[in-house]
Amino acid sequence: MRILLVEDEVKAAGFIGRGLREQGLAVDVASTGPEGLELALANPYDLLILDILLPGLDGWSILAALRTAGQEVPVLMLTARDAVEDRVRGLEMGADDYLVKPFAFSELLARTRTLLRRRGPKPAGALRVADLSVDPLSHRVARAGRPVELSAKEFALLLLFMRHPGEVLSRTLIAEKVWDMNFDGDTNVIDVAVRRLRRKIDEPFETALIHSVRGRGYVLEQRPG
């Protein structure tokens, strides 16, 4: 599942983005109204988390532009004002839910999951590579029909691989998408995480799916025996 977060408060955007990524969700972040609208119109997101007060273009204008363009992506509005008229306005304009700041991340996550379920899983909801399957919504992972238990970070890492089968993913990209941090070339956090994931995904089975590509990163693919 892919989410667009449009939030100009750096700390709030970082907090929300990290939390959602740790749940295995792909998150793009825009910090201005025009940037958010451009991304929303150009990409097939499953959910838009939209702040109302934004530089350049406010959340109301973004929502109106999306609905005018025929975009039916679910929208969760964020605002610092707990006013009934604001909630009514948002719902009348086509928003799907409304959350007042400050809020607990657990509440944001619950509303996010509800909207994603309401949107409905796509026909191929579970991602599959060879005998490995991953369900992004239920967080179920299985290899050769056997359940595999992963930590939240391991699941987010595996989900990134599953969304890019056959593509070599650099350590920098993995760090940005899973850890939401600037990559430090001296750190081995990525290599350690991949080794742990391999112990659960590959080592108990005959065929390895996660491979190192020297000097470039890692790839998830089924290779000829």
HELIX and SHEET records of a PDB file:
HELIX    1   1 VAL A   10  GLU A   22  1                                  13    
HELIX    2   2 GLY A   33  ALA A   42  1                                  10    
HELIX    3   3 GLY A   59  THR A   68  1                                  10    
HELIX    4   4 VAL A   84  MET A   93  1                                  10    
HELIX    5   5 PHE A  105  ARG A  119  1                                  15    
HELIX    6   6 ALA A  152  ARG A  163  1                                  12    
HELIX    7   7 ARG A  171  ILE A  174  1                                   4    
HELIX    8   8 ALA A  175  TRP A  179  3                                   5    
HELIX    9   9 VAL A  189  ILE A  201  1                                  13    
SHEET    1   A 5 ALA A  26  ALA A  30  0                                        
SHEET    2   A 5 ARG A   2  VAL A   6  1                                        
SHEET    3   A 5 LEU A  47  ASP A  51  1                                        
SHEET    4   A 5 VAL A  75  THR A  79  1                                        
SHEET    5   A 5 ASP A  97  VAL A 100  1                                        
SHEET    1   B 4 LEU A 127  VAL A 129  0                                        
SHEET    2   B 4 LEU A 132  VAL A 134 -1                                        
SHEET    3   B 4 VAL A 141  ARG A 143 -1                                        
SHEET    4   B 4 ARG A 146  PRO A 147 -1                                        
SHEET    1   C 2 ILE A 210  VAL A 213  0                                        
SHEET    2   C 2 GLY A 217  LEU A 220 -1                                        
END                                                                             
